[in-house]
Amino acid sequence: MSTQPFFHPGSGEIRFFVEIDGEPVGASITRQTLHYRFCRTEQGDDPMATYVAHADDIEAAVRRRVAAGSLKPVLLRESDLSPR
């Protein structure tokens, strides 16, 4: 199993894993969520480039969701990434 993030064209999601307590937790974020949270004023933004540029914030959001009891795999929403 590859743990590298990748764009899944059929779903329009970046799929990735975050290690939490030594366990890889599957997660995903849609192209739309990435765009509206991080690139709202841009057109034609690349979802993988956006993911890589904001991976720390995105992975922290997954950790918060898991800590709050979210079922796995975690699908991030825009509200998970809202400025705190």
N, CA and C of each residue as an Amber inpcrd file, in Angstrom:
protein
   252
   0.8470000  -1.1780000   0.0000000   0.0000000   0.0000000   0.0000000
   0.8920000   1.2410000   0.0000000   0.6420000   2.1250000  -0.9440000
   1.3880000   3.3750000  -1.0080000   0.7700000   4.3810000  -0.0380000
   1.6230000   5.0920000   0.6580000   1.1230000   6.1130000   1.5730000
   1.3540000   7.5170000   1.0250000   1.7610000   7.5970000  -0.2350000
   1.9710000   8.8990000  -0.8660000   0.6250000   9.5180000  -1.2310000
   0.4580000  10.8210000  -1.0120000  -0.7920000  11.4700000  -1.4210000
  -0.9360000  11.4190000  -2.9410000  -2.1860000  11.3150000  -3.4040000
  -2.4340000  11.2960000  -4.8470000  -3.8050000  11.8870000  -5.1340000
  -3.9460000  12.3830000  -6.3610000  -5.2280000  12.9160000  -6.8090000
  -6.0040000  11.7920000  -7.4840000  -7.2400000  11.5670000  -7.0450000
  -8.1220000  10.5510000  -7.6230000  -9.1270000  11.2740000  -8.5200000
  -8.9430000  11.2100000  -9.8480000  -9.7920000  11.9810000 -10.7660000
 -11.2780000  11.6570000 -10.6730000 -11.6100000  10.3860000 -10.4640000
 -13.0180000   9.9890000 -10.4250000 -13.8090000  10.6570000  -9.3130000
 -13.1760000  10.8600000  -8.1710000 -13.8610000  11.4830000  -7.0370000
 -13.5120000  12.9560000  -6.8810000 -12.4520000  13.3940000  -7.5630000
 -12.0110000  14.7810000  -7.4140000 -11.3800000  15.0420000  -6.0590000
 -10.7810000  14.0070000  -5.4620000 -10.1990000  14.1190000  -4.1300000
  -8.6910000  13.8800000  -4.1470000  -8.0310000  14.5480000  -3.2130000
  -6.6720000  14.1650000  -2.8510000  -6.8540000  13.1300000  -1.7500000
  -6.2470000  11.9940000  -1.9050000  -6.2960000  10.9400000  -0.8920000
  -4.9010000  10.8010000  -0.2980000  -4.8570000  10.6690000   1.0230000
  -3.5670000  10.6670000   1.7130000  -3.6960000   9.9690000   3.0500000
  -2.5880000   9.7300000   3.6960000  -2.5490000   9.1070000   5.0120000
  -1.8340000  10.0280000   5.9820000  -2.3070000  10.0060000   7.2280000
  -1.6750000  10.7540000   8.3140000  -1.3610000   9.7450000   9.4080000
  -0.1220000   9.7380000   9.8650000   0.2380000   8.8190000  10.9400000
  -0.2240000   9.3930000  12.2680000  -1.0250000   8.6000000  12.9570000
  -1.5350000   8.9960000  14.2710000  -1.3120000   7.8190000  15.2090000
  -0.5570000   8.0410000  16.2570000  -0.2220000   6.9790000  17.2130000
   0.3650000   5.7590000  16.5190000   1.2350000   5.9890000  15.5270000
   1.9020000   4.9110000  14.8300000   1.0540000   4.1880000  13.7970000
  -0.1640000   4.6440000  13.5830000  -1.0850000   4.0020000  12.6350000
  -1.3870000   4.9500000  11.4810000  -1.3080000   4.4760000  10.2270000
  -1.6930000   5.3430000   9.1160000  -3.2170000   5.4540000   9.0350000
  -3.6970000   6.6720000   9.0800000  -5.1340000   6.9390000   9.0040000
  -5.4330000   7.5280000   7.6300000  -6.3130000   6.8750000   6.8950000
  -6.6940000   7.3690000   5.5770000  -7.5460000   8.6200000   5.6780000
  -7.3180000   9.5320000   4.7470000  -8.0760000  10.7740000   4.7290000
  -8.1680000  11.2810000   3.2960000  -9.1040000  12.1920000   3.0830000
  -9.2350000  12.8050000   1.7630000  -9.7910000  14.2100000   1.9050000
  -9.5520000  14.9800000   0.8550000 -10.0650000  16.3490000   0.7850000
 -10.3860000  16.6110000  -0.6820000 -11.5270000  17.2020000  -0.9320000
 -11.9230000  17.4180000  -2.3230000 -11.1900000  18.6020000  -2.9350000
 -11.1270000  18.5540000  -4.2350000 -10.5280000  19.6560000  -5.0080000
 -11.2500000  20.9630000  -4.6710000 -12.5730000  20.9120000  -4.5520000
 -13.3540000  22.1130000  -4.2570000 -13.0130000  22.6840000  -2.8860000
 -12.8870000  21.8020000  -1.8940000 -12.5420000  22.2730000  -0.5500000
 -11.1720000  22.9370000  -0.5470000 -10.2110000  22.3180000  -1.2050000
  -8.8730000  22.9290000  -1.2990000  -8.9560000  24.2990000  -1.9590000
  -9.6780000  24.3630000  -3.0660000  -9.7830000  25.6300000  -3.8080000
 -10.4210000  26.7160000  -2.9440000 -11.5800000  26.4190000  -2.3580000
 -12.2940000  27.4560000  -1.6200000 -11.6020000  27.8530000  -0.3190000
 -10.8370000  26.9380000   0.2640000 -10.1430000  27.2940000   1.5040000
  -8.8110000  28.0020000   1.2550000  -8.0690000  27.5670000   0.2240000
  -6.7100000  28.0660000   0.0540000  -6.4690000  28.8910000  -1.2080000
  -7.2920000  28.7450000  -2.2410000  -7.0150000  29.4140000  -3.5230000
  -8.2470000  30.1030000  -4.0900000  -9.0400000  30.6520000  -3.2370000
 -10.3310000  31.2320000  -3.6280000 -10.2320000  32.2330000  -4.7830000
  -9.1710000  32.9870000  -4.8390000  -9.0630000  34.0330000  -5.8620000
  -8.3470000  33.5700000  -7.1280000  -7.9180000  32.3130000  -7.1540000
  -7.1840000  31.7910000  -8.3140000  -8.1040000  30.9710000  -9.2120000
  -7.7140000  30.8370000 -10.4580000  -8.4140000  29.9560000 -11.3830000
  -7.4170000  28.9420000 -11.9060000  -7.8710000  27.7070000 -12.1260000
  -7.0060000  26.6780000 -12.6670000  -5.9500000  26.1880000 -11.6990000
  -6.2140000  26.3130000 -10.3920000  -5.2290000  25.8750000  -9.4090000
  -5.0910000  24.3450000  -9.4460000  -3.8870000  23.8780000  -9.1650000
  -3.5690000  22.4540000  -9.1660000  -3.8180000  21.8910000  -7.7650000
  -4.7460000  20.9280000  -7.6150000  -5.0660000  20.4360000  -6.2760000
  -3.8690000  19.7950000  -5.5520000  -3.0080000  19.0940000  -6.2780000
  -1.8460000  18.4880000  -5.6130000  -0.8810000  19.5540000  -5.1120000
  -0.6480000  20.5860000  -5.9020000   0.2440000  21.6640000  -5.4750000
  -0.3400000  22.3830000  -4.2550000  -1.6450000  22.5770000  -4.2550000
  -2.2990000  23.2190000  -3.1160000  -2.1890000  22.3440000  -1.8790000
  -2.4200000  21.0420000  -2.0530000  -2.2880000  20.1160000  -0.9270000
  -0.8690000  20.1770000  -0.3430000   0.1280000  20.0700000  -1.1970000
   1.5160000  20.0620000  -0.7340000   1.8520000  21.3640000  -0.0010000
   1.3840000  22.4800000  -0.5170000   1.6760000  23.7820000   0.0980000
   1.0370000  23.9330000   1.4760000  -0.0410000  23.1830000   1.7200000
  -0.7840000  23.3330000   2.9800000  -0.9020000  22.0240000   3.7430000
  -0.0090000  21.0770000   3.4540000  -0.0880000  19.7390000   4.0580000
  -0.0870000  19.7760000   5.5810000   0.7020000  20.6350000   6.1930000
   0.7510000  20.6790000   7.6590000  -0.6030000  21.0490000   8.2440000
  -1.2690000  22.0640000   7.6760000  -2.5900000  22.4700000   8.1590000
  -3.6240000  21.3690000   7.9140000  -3.5370000  20.7320000   6.7640000
  -4.4910000  19.6810000   6.4000000  -4.3250000  18.4720000   7.3200000
  -3.0850000  18.0620000   7.5520000  -2.8490000  16.9250000   8.4400000
  -3.2580000  17.2390000   9.8740000  -3.0530000  18.4680000  10.3110000
  -3.4870000  18.8660000  11.6590000  -5.0040000  18.7790000  11.7780000
  -5.7120000  19.1220000  10.7050000  -7.1750000  19.0200000  10.7150000
  -7.6140000  17.5650000  10.8440000  -6.9090000  16.6560000  10.1760000
  -7.2300000  15.2270000  10.3050000  -7.0120000  14.7850000  11.7480000
  -5.9130000  15.2020000  12.3430000  -5.6330000  14.8220000  13.7380000
  -6.7230000  15.3430000  14.6820000  -7.1780000  16.5600000  14.4540000
  -8.2630000  17.1140000  15.2960000  -9.5340000  16.2950000  15.1410000
  -9.8740000  15.9350000  13.8990000 -11.0880000  15.1530000  13.6610000
 -11.0060000  13.7870000  14.3350000  -9.8520000  13.1150000  14.2200000
  -9.6990000  11.8010000  14.8480000  -9.7660000  11.9360000  16.3620000
  -9.1220000  12.9530000  16.9140000  -9.1550000  13.1740000  18.3670000
 -10.5750000  13.4310000  18.8550000 -11.4010000  14.0110000  17.9870000
 -12.7910000  14.3030000  18.3580000 -13.7020000  13.0910000  18.1300000
 -13.1230000  11.9740000  17.6510000 -13.9050000  10.7540000  17.5040000
 -14.4080000  10.4630000  16.1020000 -13.9060000  11.1480000  15.1080000
 -14.3430000  10.9370000  13.7350000 -14.0870000   9.4980000  13.2990000
 -14.9990000   8.9770000  12.5210000 -14.8000000   7.6620000  11.9160000
 -13.7330000   7.7740000  10.8390000 -13.0790000   6.6590000  10.5600000
 -12.0330000   6.6290000   9.5490000 -12.5540000   5.8770000   8.3300000
 -12.1740000   6.2520000   7.1370000 -11.3000000   7.3490000   6.7570000
 -11.9760000   8.7030000   6.9640000 -11.1720000   9.7230000   7.1060000
 -11.6480000  11.0710000   7.3870000 -11.7880000  11.8470000   6.0740000
 -12.9690000  12.4100000   5.8480000 -13.1810000  13.3130000   4.7120000
 -13.2390000  14.7250000   5.2790000 -12.2320000  15.5180000   4.9460000
 -12.1920000  16.8880000   5.4620000 -13.1810000  17.7810000   4.7410000
 -13.7580000  18.6790000   5.5060000 -14.6710000  19.6880000   4.9730000
 -14.0140000  21.0520000   5.1480000 -14.5700000  22.0410000   4.4700000
 -14.0080000  23.3930000   4.5680000 -14.0050000  23.8720000   6.0190000
 -15.0320000  23.5560000   6.7710000 -15.1040000  23.9990000   8.1690000
 -13.9960000  23.3890000   9.0390000 -13.4530000  22.2350000   8.6320000
 -12.3380000  21.6420000   9.3660000 -11.0660000  22.4560000   9.2240000
 -11.0010000  23.2680000   8.1800000  -9.8040000  24.0420000   7.8670000
  -9.9750000  25.5240000   8.0990000 -11.0700000  25.9110000   8.6870000
 -11.3160000  27.3250000   8.9340000 -10.2680000  27.8650000   9.8900000
  -9.9050000  29.1160000   9.6920000  -8.9270000  29.7270000  10.6060000
  -9.4420000  29.6440000  12.0310000  -8.5550000  29.3480000  12.9450000
  -8.9500000  29.1790000  14.3480000  -8.5310000  30.3870000  15.1470000
